[in-house]
């Protein structure tokens, strides 16, 4: 047995008086289909899909348009005016193996004996990092080094002077250093000064106004060369005067060159720990993976959060009049154009009330309900079946007409059934609780409210 208001099984006959019995009752539900439900779901998630698609397109565009070279100043792979790609490519064609590093740990491990370590301007080096770079066995070439690195690499013999005029000038070598003599004049700033100290005096080249543009210090079996002006290797100034020749002679003295462009976030100190504190530490890729995991969790929460769980019955915080609740629900149905749901609710409520007045159980078959209504009202069986179990109305006018016809059917059925001597059951469906506990809109037949509301 099926509950009242649900479609009867296919082929169930409808019998009664007042007209020919149809072979089957045409039953249609609330008018929803799988395609309709899919369209509603798509409308709910389409904006998120558009946002994700736009994000994917932006990421793909950035990946495709990313330049093959970097934009880091003084980097050997940077083609920008402040890069040093020109010098690095010429050195590579001359057979010098150029290794680009960005951390102190990598530089200390790569700068072995018989190599040259170039340190580009690095104003953020810590004292421990400067000491680690100064202790490598390789020859050192320091470009635009600050006093911290100069003091560590030259044992305090060279410092930066207080030079008021920082504009470069074309200066003669003025020293016996082979690289300077081979390069000849160079366009540099002379901001390095010597500190009086015991021991062998450093070689100063390109002097001007009490300062020098280049200072070479012999340190045992290696040479530390400090150049005040880092423009010596820049792409936009390397061709001025003898800058290119001087850079190639200083950096190409050995077959292997370690080119350090310090990362401002590098905390390594040359001991191989990467600057990490003692104890367990996270790998370098942990930050990126954590960021992506957080993004995935956020998207998953937004996706799953839109799904409503099962309905939970709970006490209402306030007492809502039945008529007000019915009108509000009707307006919601109208706003969403859920005419199929509204019609199904109207038909189910009518079938429930009529069956209760005719003494039918709630488990009565739809065909039995139609037969009882036909006998009580004297109407045509096909008309009764179409009213109680017909297709959903196509528009609001048809929905209003269906409500009026259901009211008429209910009046005809209950009036004739009572007059025929039947004892009507107590009509509990008119109580105010019906309008707030059933998933169907109650009808206000007083004429003060349009059934379409």
KOLMAR-727412 format. One record per residue (C-alpha): x negated, y, z; residue number from 1. Coordinates in Angstrom, 2 decimals. Layout:
% KOLMAR-727412
> xx  yy  zz  i
> X  Y  Z  NUM $
...
% end
This chain:
% KOLMAR-727412
> xx  yy  zz  i
> 0.00  0.00  0.00  1 $
> -1.24  3.49  -0.82  2 $
> -0.71  6.64  1.18  3 $
> 1.84  9.23  0.23  4 $
> 0.75  11.80  -2.31  5 $
> -1.87  9.49  -3.92  6 $
> -1.60  8.24  -7.50  7 $
> 0.28  4.91  -7.90  8 $
> -1.39  1.94  -9.56  9 $
> -1.30  1.87  -13.31  10 $
> 1.87  0.31  -14.69  11 $
> 3.94  0.68  -11.51  12 $
> 7.64  0.96  -12.56  13 $
> 9.88  3.79  -11.39  14 $
> 13.51  2.76  -10.81  15 $
> 16.55  4.67  -9.78  16 $
> 19.79  6.11  -11.03  17 $
> 20.49  9.11  -13.14  18 $
> 18.38  8.25  -16.19  19 $
> 16.18  5.72  -17.88  20 $
> 13.28  4.47  -15.79  21 $
> 9.86  5.21  -17.24  22 $
> 7.48  2.31  -17.75  23 $
> 4.75  4.06  -15.74  24 $
> 4.32  7.24  -13.74  25 $
> 1.73  9.56  -15.36  26 $
> -0.55  10.47  -12.49  27 $
> -3.36  13.04  -12.66  28 $
> -5.45  14.10  -9.64  29 $
> -6.59  17.61  -8.85  30 $
> -7.98  18.13  -12.36  31 $
> -11.68  17.86  -11.49  32 $
> -14.06  15.84  -13.64  33 $
> -17.69  14.85  -13.44  34 $
> -18.54  17.49  -16.06  35 $
> -16.68  20.16  -14.08  36 $
> -18.45  19.24  -10.86  37 $
> -21.79  19.28  -12.70  38 $
> -21.03  22.76  -14.05  39 $
> -20.22  24.05  -10.58  40 $
> -23.42  22.60  -9.17  41 $
> -25.40  24.13  -12.03  42 $
> -23.87  27.54  -11.34  43 $
> -24.92  27.18  -7.69  44 $
> -28.57  26.37  -8.45  45 $
> -29.17  28.14  -11.75  46 $
> -30.73  31.23  -10.17  47 $
> -33.22  29.09  -8.23  48 $
> -33.99  27.25  -11.45  49 $
> -34.58  30.57  -13.24  50 $
> -36.92  31.76  -10.45  51 $
> -38.91  28.52  -10.51  52 $
> -39.12  28.59  -14.31  53 $
> -40.30  32.21  -14.28  54 $
> -42.94  31.39  -11.65  55 $
> -44.16  28.45  -13.72  56 $
> -44.38  30.67  -16.81  57 $
> -46.37  33.32  -14.93  58 $
> -48.79  30.71  -13.56  59 $
> -49.21  29.18  -17.02  60 $
> -49.79  32.61  -18.58  61 $
> -52.42  33.47  -15.96  62 $
> -54.13  30.13  -16.51  63 $
> -54.19  30.60  -20.30  64 $
> -55.26  34.24  -20.27  65 $
> -57.90  33.82  -17.59  66 $
> -61.21  35.07  -19.00  67 $
> -63.98  32.56  -19.54  68 $
> -66.41  34.84  -17.71  69 $
> -66.22  36.28  -14.21  70 $
> -65.91  39.93  -13.21  71 $
> -68.20  39.77  -10.17  72 $
> -70.89  42.49  -10.17  73 $
> -74.42  41.22  -10.88  74 $
> -73.14  37.71  -11.64  75 $
> -75.03  35.86  -14.40  76 $
> -71.74  34.90  -16.09  77 $
> -70.15  38.37  -16.00  78 $
> -69.90  40.29  -19.26  79 $
> -68.66  43.44  -17.51  80 $
> -70.86  46.56  -17.52  81 $
> -71.92  45.82  -13.94  82 $
> -72.56  42.14  -14.69  83 $
> -75.86  40.49  -15.64  84 $
> -74.90  38.02  -18.36  85 $
> -77.29  39.53  -20.93  86 $
> -80.42  38.92  -18.82  87 $
> -79.25  35.42  -17.81  88 $
> -78.64  34.39  -21.43  89 $
> -82.05  35.65  -22.57  90 $
> -83.72  33.76  -19.72  91 $
> -81.83  30.59  -20.67  92 $
> -82.98  30.90  -24.29  93 $
> -86.54  31.22  -23.02  94 $
> -86.22  27.89  -21.21  95 $
> -85.45  29.10  -17.70  96 $
> -82.91  27.00  -15.82  97 $
> -80.54  29.56  -14.21  98 $
> -78.52  28.22  -11.27  99 $
> -75.74  30.49  -10.00  100 $
> -74.92  30.13  -6.28  101 $
> -72.69  32.15  -3.96  102 $
> -73.51  30.89  -0.46  103 $
> -76.63  31.06  1.68  104 $
> -76.53  27.30  2.24  105 $
> -76.63  26.58  -1.49  106 $
> -79.37  29.13  -2.06  107 $
> -81.60  27.74  0.72  108 $
> -81.17  24.16  -0.53  109 $
> -81.86  25.08  -4.17  110 $
> -84.77  27.51  -3.60  111 $
> -87.59  24.98  -3.36  112 $
> -91.26  25.57  -3.93  113 $
> -92.07  26.51  -7.51  114 $
> -88.78  28.33  -8.12  115 $
> -87.62  31.94  -7.99  116 $
> -84.76  33.06  -5.74  117 $
> -82.99  36.24  -6.87  118 $
> -80.83  37.91  -4.21  119 $
> -78.47  40.54  -5.63  120 $
> -77.14  43.42  -3.46  121 $
> -75.70  41.91  -0.27  122 $
> -74.84  44.55  2.33  123 $
> -72.78  42.10  4.43  124 $
> -75.54  39.60  5.23  125 $
> -75.86  38.70  8.90  126 $
> -79.25  38.53  10.63  127 $
> -79.20  34.73  10.63  128 $
> -78.45  34.64  6.93  129 $
> -81.24  37.10  6.14  130 $
> -83.72  35.04  8.19  131 $
> -82.67  31.87  6.35  132 $
> -83.22  33.48  2.93  133 $
> -86.55  34.96  3.97  134 $
> -87.83  31.54  5.10  135 $
> -87.41  29.73  1.75  136 $
> -90.67  28.57  0.06  137 $
> -89.65  30.00  -3.32  138 $
> -90.71  33.39  -4.69  139 $
> -88.20  36.07  -3.68  140 $
> -86.85  38.88  -5.86  141 $
> -84.63  41.25  -3.89  142 $
> -82.40  43.71  -5.79  143 $
> -81.03  46.66  -3.80  144 $
> -81.64  44.86  -0.49  145 $
> -80.75  46.59  2.78  146 $
> -83.11  47.02  5.73  147 $
> -81.91  43.79  7.39  148 $
> -83.04  41.61  4.48  149 $
> -86.14  43.73  3.73  150 $
> -87.31  43.51  7.32  151 $
> -86.84  39.73  7.43  152 $
> -88.47  39.06  4.04  153 $
> -91.46  41.44  4.35  154 $
> -92.08  41.23  8.12  155 $
> -91.11  44.89  8.50  156 $
> -93.63  46.14  5.92  157 $
> -91.01  47.64  3.57  158 $
> -87.99  49.73  4.35  159 $
> -85.54  51.89  2.50  160 $
> -86.45  55.58  2.61  161 $
> -84.17  58.60  3.01  162 $
> -83.98  59.49  -0.67  163 $
> -81.77  62.48  -1.40  164 $
> -81.95  62.21  -5.18  165 $
> -80.54  58.81  -6.14  166 $
> -80.47  59.40  -9.90  167 $
> -82.82  57.09  -11.82  168 $
> -85.80  58.47  -13.70  169 $
> -88.10  57.02  -16.31  170 $
> -91.19  56.18  -14.31  171 $
> -94.62  54.83  -15.30  172 $
> -95.80  51.57  -13.70  173 $
> -98.69  53.08  -11.73  174 $
> -99.83  49.67  -10.42  175 $
> -101.83  46.62  -11.52  176 $
> -98.89  44.21  -11.19  177 $
> -98.79  42.11  -14.41  178 $
> -95.00  42.32  -14.79  179 $
> -95.02  46.11  -14.43  180 $
> -97.97  46.56  -16.81  181 $
> -96.25  44.36  -19.42  182 $
> -92.95  46.24  -19.12  183 $
> -94.40  49.74  -19.15  184 $
> -92.08  52.59  -18.23  185 $
> -88.77  51.74  -16.59  186 $
> -85.70  53.76  -15.66  187 $
> -85.25  53.16  -11.92  188 $
> -84.74  54.88  -8.58  189 $
> -87.69  55.00  -6.18  190 $
> -86.25  54.56  -2.68  191 $
> -88.63  52.07  -1.02  192 $
> -91.24  53.13  1.50  193 $
> -94.07  51.31  3.28  194 $
> -94.37  50.94  7.03  195 $
> -97.98  51.18  8.30  196 $
> -99.00  47.73  9.49  197 $
> -101.98  45.47  9.81  198 $
> -102.89  43.03  7.12  199 $
> -102.91  43.21  3.33  200 $
> -101.27  46.33  1.91  201 $
> -98.30  45.67  -0.38  202 $
> -98.47  46.61  -4.07  203 $
> -96.26  49.59  -4.92  204 $
> -95.12  50.26  -8.49  205 $
> -93.18  53.05  -10.19  206 $
> -93.96  55.61  -7.48  207 $
> -92.16  58.96  -7.16  208 $
> -91.95  61.56  -4.36  209 $
> -93.52  59.34  -1.71  210 $
> -91.37  56.33  -2.54  211 $
> -91.59  53.43  -4.94  212 $
> -89.12  51.59  -7.16  213 $
> -90.87  48.21  -6.76  214 $
> -92.91  46.71  -3.93  215 $
> -94.64  43.31  -4.11  216 $
> -95.75  41.59  -0.89  217 $
> -97.96  38.51  -0.91  218 $
> -96.79  36.02  1.72  219 $
> -99.08  33.03  1.76  220 $
> -98.49  31.04  -1.39  221 $
> -95.45  32.99  -2.53  222 $
> -94.57  36.57  -3.53  223 $
> -91.74  38.74  -2.24  224 $
> -90.76  41.44  -4.74  225 $
> -88.32  44.13  -3.70  226 $
> -86.69  46.33  -6.38  227 $
> -84.83  49.37  -5.13  228 $
> -82.50  49.79  -8.12  229 $
> -80.28  46.77  -8.93  230 $
> -79.43  48.40  -12.27  231 $
> -82.53  46.59  -13.52  232 $
> -80.35  43.60  -14.53  233 $
> -76.99  45.29  -15.26  234 $
> -75.56  44.87  -18.74  235 $
> -75.05  48.61  -19.20  236 $
> -78.59  49.67  -18.19  237 $
> -80.83  46.71  -18.95  238 $
> -81.84  48.14  -22.33  239 $
> -82.98  51.49  -20.93  240 $
> -86.73  52.07  -21.18  241 $
> -88.59  48.90  -20.12  242 $
> -85.95  47.53  -17.76  243 $
> -85.30  44.39  -19.82  244 $
> -88.98  43.47  -20.04  245 $
> -89.52  44.04  -16.32  246 $
> -86.45  41.90  -15.42  247 $
> -87.50  39.04  -17.71  248 $
> -91.07  39.01  -16.32  249 $
> -89.94  39.06  -12.68  250 $
> -87.18  36.45  -13.06  251 $
> -88.85  34.22  -15.63  252 $
> -92.07  33.55  -13.73  253 $
> -90.94  29.97  -13.04  254 $
> -88.96  27.44  -15.04  255 $
> -86.12  27.47  -12.49  256 $
> -84.24  30.52  -11.21  257 $
> -81.71  30.43  -8.35  258 $
> -79.37  33.41  -8.78  259 $
> -77.58  34.28  -5.51  260 $
> -74.51  36.55  -5.65  261 $
> -73.38  36.40  -2.00  262 $
> -69.74  35.73  -1.31  263 $
> -68.49  38.37  1.17  264 $
> -66.60  35.62  3.04  265 $
> -69.61  33.29  3.28  266 $
> -70.51  32.40  6.87  267 $
> -73.19  29.80  6.17  268 $
> -76.60  30.32  7.75  269 $
> -78.74  27.93  5.74  270 $
> -78.52  25.00  8.17  271 $
> -76.16  22.99  5.97  272 $
> -73.08  23.37  8.20  273 $
> -71.43  26.03  6.07  274 $
> -71.11  28.31  9.08  275 $
> -68.47  26.06  10.64  276 $
> -68.25  25.87  14.44  277 $
> -69.36  22.77  16.25  278 $
> -66.81  19.98  16.39  279 $
> -64.16  18.83  13.91  280 $
> -63.46  21.17  11.02  281 $
> -61.09  21.32  8.09  282 $
> -62.36  20.73  4.54  283 $
> -62.54  23.64  2.13  284 $
> -59.50  22.52  0.18  285 $
> -57.34  22.37  3.32  286 $
> -56.23  25.99  2.98  287 $
> -54.97  25.59  -0.60  288 $
> -53.27  22.29  0.18  289 $
> -51.63  23.77  3.27  290 $
> -50.33  26.72  1.24  291 $
> -48.80  24.44  -1.40  292 $
> -47.34  22.18  1.29  293 $
> -45.70  25.16  2.97  294 $
> -44.23  26.29  -0.36  295 $
> -42.86  22.80  -1.04  296 $
> -41.29  22.64  2.43  297 $
> -39.67  26.05  1.90  298 $
> -38.21  25.03  -1.48  299 $
> -37.00  21.74  -0.01  300 $
> -35.32  23.54  2.88  301 $
> -33.56  25.93  0.51  302 $
> -32.47  23.03  -1.70  303 $
> -31.16  20.80  1.06  304 $
> -29.77  23.67  3.10  305 $
> -27.17  24.43  0.43  306 $
> -25.56  21.01  0.87  307 $
> -22.67  20.94  3.31  308 $
> -22.30  18.01  5.66  309 $
> -19.09  16.24  6.65  310 $
> -16.26  18.30  8.12  311 $
> -16.20  18.42  11.91  312 $
> -12.92  18.99  13.75  313 $
> -13.24  21.45  16.59  314 $
> -10.98  23.66  18.65  315 $
> -10.19  27.02  17.09  316 $
> -11.52  29.96  19.11  317 $
> -8.28  31.88  18.48  318 $
> -4.69  30.98  17.63  319 $
> -4.01  31.78  13.98  320 $
> -0.37  32.11  12.89  321 $
> 0.61  29.46  10.39  322 $
> 1.84  31.95  7.80  323 $
> -1.41  33.95  7.98  324 $
> -3.53  30.82  7.60  325 $
> -1.42  29.65  4.65  326 $
> -1.70  33.00  2.87  327 $
> -5.45  33.15  3.47  328 $
> -5.96  29.66  2.11  329 $
> -3.79  30.48  -0.88  330 $
> -5.89  33.55  -1.64  331 $
> -9.05  31.44  -1.45  332 $
> -7.59  28.93  -3.89  333 $
> -6.58  31.74  -6.21  334 $
> -9.99  33.44  -6.02  335 $
> -11.75  30.22  -7.01  336 $
> -9.01  29.34  -9.54  337 $
> -8.59  25.96  -7.88  338 $
> -5.13  25.42  -9.31  339 $
> -5.61  21.64  -9.35  340 $
> -6.36  21.54  -5.61  341 $
> -3.47  23.88  -4.83  342 $
> -1.02  21.83  -6.91  343 $
> -2.20  18.59  -5.33  344 $
> -1.69  20.10  -1.85  345 $
> 1.80  21.34  -2.70  346 $
> 2.84  17.95  -4.12  347 $
> 1.36  15.99  -1.19  348 $
> 3.10  18.23  1.35  349 $
> 6.44  17.94  -0.49  350 $
> 6.13  14.15  -0.78  351 $
> 5.29  13.86  2.92  352 $
> 8.23  15.98  4.08  353 $
> 10.74  14.35  1.70  354 $
> 9.59  10.85  2.69  355 $
> 9.93  11.71  6.37  356 $
> 13.51  12.96  5.84  357 $
> 14.42  9.87  3.80  358 $
> 12.96  7.50  6.40  359 $
> 10.09  6.24  4.25  360 $
> 6.83  5.14  5.89  361 $
> 3.59  7.06  5.21  362 $
> 2.24  3.98  3.41  363 $
> 5.04  3.98  0.83  364 $
> 4.05  3.53  -2.80  365 $
> 4.49  6.57  -5.10  366 $
> 6.94  4.56  -7.20  367 $
> 9.04  3.92  -4.08  368 $
> 8.96  7.62  -3.19  369 $
> 10.13  8.58  -6.67  370 $
> 12.91  5.97  -6.54  371 $
> 14.13  7.23  -3.15  372 $
> 14.05  10.87  -4.25  373 $
> 15.96  10.02  -7.44  374 $
> 18.67  8.29  -5.44  375 $
> 18.90  11.15  -2.92  376 $
> 18.82  14.04  -5.38  377 $
> 20.44  12.54  -8.47  378 $
> 17.71  13.97  -10.68  379 $
> 16.06  12.36  -13.69  380 $
> 13.26  9.93  -12.69  381 $
> 10.87  11.40  -15.24  382 $
> 11.43  14.90  -13.87  383 $
> 10.82  13.74  -10.29  384 $
> 7.66  11.83  -11.29  385 $
> 6.35  14.85  -13.21  386 $
> 6.99  17.15  -10.26  387 $
> 5.38  14.93  -7.62  388 $
> 2.62  13.25  -9.63  389 $
> 2.21  15.26  -12.83  390 $
> -0.86  16.94  -14.31  391 $
> -2.36  20.09  -12.73  392 $
> -0.86  23.40  -13.91  393 $
> -2.86  25.22  -16.60  394 $
> -2.41  28.76  -15.19  395 $
> -1.12  30.75  -12.23  396 $
> 2.35  31.14  -13.72  397 $
> 2.69  27.38  -14.09  398 $
> 1.51  26.93  -10.48  399 $
> 4.15  29.37  -9.22  400 $
> 6.82  27.60  -11.30  401 $
> 5.72  24.24  -9.87  402 $
> 6.05  25.61  -6.31  403 $
> 9.59  26.83  -7.02  404 $
> 10.63  23.54  -8.62  405 $
> 9.20  21.57  -5.70  406 $
> 11.22  23.74  -3.31  407 $
> 14.35  23.02  -5.35  408 $
> 13.63  19.30  -5.40  409 $
> 13.15  19.27  -1.63  410 $
> 16.44  21.15  -1.05  411 $
> 18.36  18.81  -3.36  412 $
> 16.85  15.72  -1.77  413 $
> 17.31  16.67  1.88  414 $
> 20.79  18.15  1.34  415 $
> 22.24  15.11  -0.43  416 $
> 20.43  12.67  1.83  417 $
> 21.96  14.21  4.96  418 $
> 25.39  14.48  3.40  419 $
> 25.33  10.77  2.47  420 $
> 25.17  9.86  6.15  421 $
> 21.43  9.32  6.48  422 $
> 19.86  10.25  9.76  423 $
> 17.02  12.63  8.93  424 $
> 13.76  12.09  10.76  425 $
> 12.33  14.89  12.79  426 $
> 10.48  17.23  10.40  427 $
> 7.16  17.74  12.07  428 $
> 5.48  19.00  8.93  429 $
> 7.02  22.44  9.36  430 $
> 5.05  22.98  12.55  431 $
> 2.39  25.62  12.57  432 $
> -0.30  23.02  13.05  433 $
> 0.31  21.61  9.60  434 $
> -0.97  24.70  7.86  435 $
> -4.32  24.60  9.64  436 $
> -5.02  20.87  9.80  437 $
> -4.07  19.65  6.30  438 $
> -6.13  20.31  3.22  439 $
> -3.20  21.83  1.35  440 $
> -1.66  25.27  1.26  441 $
> 1.66  25.67  3.10  442 $
> 4.39  27.41  1.14  443 $
> 6.18  30.43  2.46  444 $
> 9.65  30.22  0.92  445 $
> 10.99  33.31  2.61  446 $
> 10.32  35.33  -0.53  447 $
> 7.89  37.73  1.18  448 $
> 4.80  36.18  -0.39  449 $
> 4.14  35.11  -3.97  450 $
> 3.34  31.37  -4.09  451 $
> 0.28  32.21  -6.19  452 $
> -1.32  34.03  -3.26  453 $
% end
